[in-house]
Amino acid sequence: MKNSYFVIKLTLISLLFTNVVSAQCDNVTVNSLTNPGPFEVSTLTEADGIRNGPNYLGATIYYPENATPPYASIAIVPGFTGLPVTIQEWGPFYASHGIVTIIIGTNSLFDFPEERANALLDALETIKQENTRVSSPLEGVLNLSQLAVSGHSMGGGGAQRAAVLDSSIAGVVALCPWLPSPELNHESPVLIFSGENDTVAPHSQHADIHYNTTPNTTDKLLFEIENGDHFVANSPSGSGGSVGQIALSWLKLYVEENDCYCTLLTDNLLVNPSDTSNVVQSFECESLGIDQQELAIGVYPNPTKNTINIKINENVHYELFSTLGQRLLEGDLTGNNKQIDLSQLPSSLYYLYIEGKIIKIIKYD
């Protein structure tokens, strides 16, 4: 009974606390949001064996060569009468930062947002099948719970609608979206870019309404670019590169679930940006409010391949649990050299319980 109570307690607390170790965020800075990113990029097309989806026309998958899997993925569709070339710069940009990207065309250049929503969902199905396709370089390396959608103009409206149609979508990036009278009741965190001088999809008639129509319980961000036109967000280099920096941070935060990018947004990228005419946001870095000094516990390195060091003055008892609440390790930490050996455990997320505190530990090979 006592163990069952602790498992329940562990589950509840783990929902409230993220990894409190600030050291792993040291490399997450504005300067790390480069274009291109640190990884080499390769491509796959139907000629390489990827699926030909019935709800879209043609696809290119961009993927990182030398990053550490598993990878998040995003599908992107162009706008009304637009070809994939109009948004193709997003492919190598995201992939160079470790996010697999599929860019698609549409069966008709005149497809409306709902058809583009279905095209995006079909593209995600292609991504899912790559994870099981023998001989694919992406076989077994994709995290299929980390899928996002994006699009320009009607494609941006379609991305929002795709999140309504599929609640498993982890994030949305709408690029100057066009969608009148929107029905956007979904919970997928959404980033909306708009242009101050957009005459095709005026922000007052589209992006602003999209933001207001998205439920207040959904994490959302509207970034209106000063003097921007309808195509200002078609490339990560838009608005001096801030478009790419903000979009990448949004996906890293909500799709890859890397909390380091939350404060990067709130304390840096969204603080008095010089290139915006309007910023509206409804998200908070609540889970990052726990200070490591307050806990008086330090854990490093984290993530780790083998051993973690525990920095705490007192002699303490520890327990290590799996995400299912199974106690895997326990013992006493004494003296000045407090360490825990994780080398016999598989790569995964674990919960370290010390002195009533729970700390997330990531083990990788």
Secondary structure, 3 states (H helix, E strand, C coil): CHHHHHHHHHHHHHHHCCCCCHHHHCCCCHHHCCCCCCCCEEEECHHHCCCCCCCCEEEEEEEECCCCCCEEEEEEECCCCCCHHHCCCHHHHHHHCCEEEEEEECCCCCCCHHHHHHHHHHHHHHHHHHCCCCCCCCCCCEEEEEEEEEEECHHHHHHHHHHHHCCCCCEEEEECCCCCCCCCCCCCCEEEEEECCCCCCCCCCCHHHHHHHCCCCCCEEEEEECCCCCCCCCCCCHHHHHHHHHHHHHHHHHCCCCCHHHHHHHHHHCCCCCCEEEEEEECCCHHHCCCHHHHCCEEECCCECCEEEEECCCCEEEEEECCCCCEEEEEEECCCCCEEECCCCCCEEEEEEECCEEEEEEECC
